[in-house]
Amino acid sequence: MRELLALLSLLLWLALMVWVYRSSPEWFFVPFFFLATFAYLRLMETSKSS
């Protein structure tokens, strides 16, 4: 069940990144992608350890 939720989370993350990429200029997307991915990984790290 945890694996299914993790896969769903990654797919939703990918869909969000594609949507932001298509609807925003490139100069905005690149820093947003790095910051958002770092924040996402930190969020997954804290929820995994609890």
C-alpha positions in Angstrom: 0.0 0.0 0.0 2.8 2.4 0.8 4.5 1.7 -2.5 1.2 2.5 -4.3 0.9 5.8 -2.5 4.5 6.7 -3.2 4.0 5.9 -6.9 0.8 8.0 -7.0 2.6 10.8 -5.3 5.4 10.8 -7.9 2.9 10.7 -10.8 1.0 13.6 -9.4 4.3 15.5 -8.9 5.3 14.8 -12.5 1.9 16.0 -13.7 2.2 19.2 -11.7 5.7 19.9 -13.1 4.5 19.3 -16.7 1.6 21.7 -16.1 3.8 24.4 -14.6 6.3 24.0 -17.4 3.7 24.4 -20.1 2.0 27.4 -18.4 5.0 29.4 -17.3 8.1 31.0 -18.9 11.3 29.0 -18.9 13.1 31.6 -16.7 10.5 30.9 -13.9 10.3 27.2 -14.3 14.0 26.3 -13.8 14.4 27.8 -10.3 10.9 26.8 -9.4 11.6 23.2 -10.4 14.8 23.0 -8.3 13.3 24.6 -5.2 10.1 22.7 -5.4 11.8 19.4 -6.0 14.1 20.0 -3.0 11.1 20.9 -0.8 9.3 17.7 -2.1 12.2 15.5 -1.2 12.5 17.0 2.2 8.8 16.5 2.8 9.0 12.8 1.7 12.1 12.3 3.9 10.3 13.6 7.1 7.1 11.6 6.4 9.2 8.5 5.7 11.0 8.6 9.1 7.8 9.0 11.2 
